[in-house]
């Protein structure tokens, strides 16, 4: 005896759709170029395999039972999925990656990343995009370990790794900022290292999986509140939970509205050049998703937005 898998083929599901649409076995048989007995026999095979009745044979009309109607609904969904898979396979064959993973440092604008993703998906590519939030050296680890295809916000050492290509994304200027109700908000400037050390610092944890990771702006013996992302760091400092350096593009609107106070320190202002990096060879061997993202990153306007277009909340 045949099993459901044997009989529930795309052709059989299409046949059931034709019968339901035609309203009778005879009419469907004429449309399909079959004799009615052959069509009836195929329907019986499906019913026997499923052990259900698909059509009510008490009338001349091909009236579906509840079970038949359910099979027709699910069958239609399956046929649509088969068509979608076929289209996807065809598009992948044209050079699109099936999945494209981007490791993004939390210093990067989420708003701009989502705008880029929106523009990418507007192309209706077969590629599935996956974004990974990383911080500091975790960005490059994701790339070099094969967990990401593209890294945005990588550190200055990204070009020294074998098999990795990189270009500058831009420079990020940092300011030391605290909430207006923080004890350091009204302290005389420039703030000394000794004074800053007495107050809690907010730091973003390095997402690297191996080793201790990187830390910046933390003094020996200083109390530290460690958070997972730059957005969390900003939130913590807005609440007065500590002080620390923030990207000027991220802090500026809060400084303008009085929710943060920028303080001069004895140390020179910190500036970091960040990069975007990718694995792979020449352009002709790259997938179309990689080509698209690298083309967007060639735009100075896009690079600036990735570093400065931080939405307030």
LINLIN-V478007 format. One record per helix or strand of 2 or more residues. SS is the DSSP state (~ for helix, > for strand). FROM is the first residue (numbers start at 0). TO is the last residue. If there is no record, write none. Layout:
ss:from:to
SS:FROM:TO
SS:FROM:TO
//
This chain:
ss:from:to
~:3:6
~:9:21
~:24:31
~:35:49
>:54:55
>:62:63
~:65:91
>:98:104
~:109:120
>:127:133
~:137:143
>:149:153
~:157:159
>:163:177
~:192:196
>:200:203
>:223:226
~:229:237
>:242:246
~:247:255
>:260:261
>:270:278
~:282:284
~:287:296
~:299:307
//
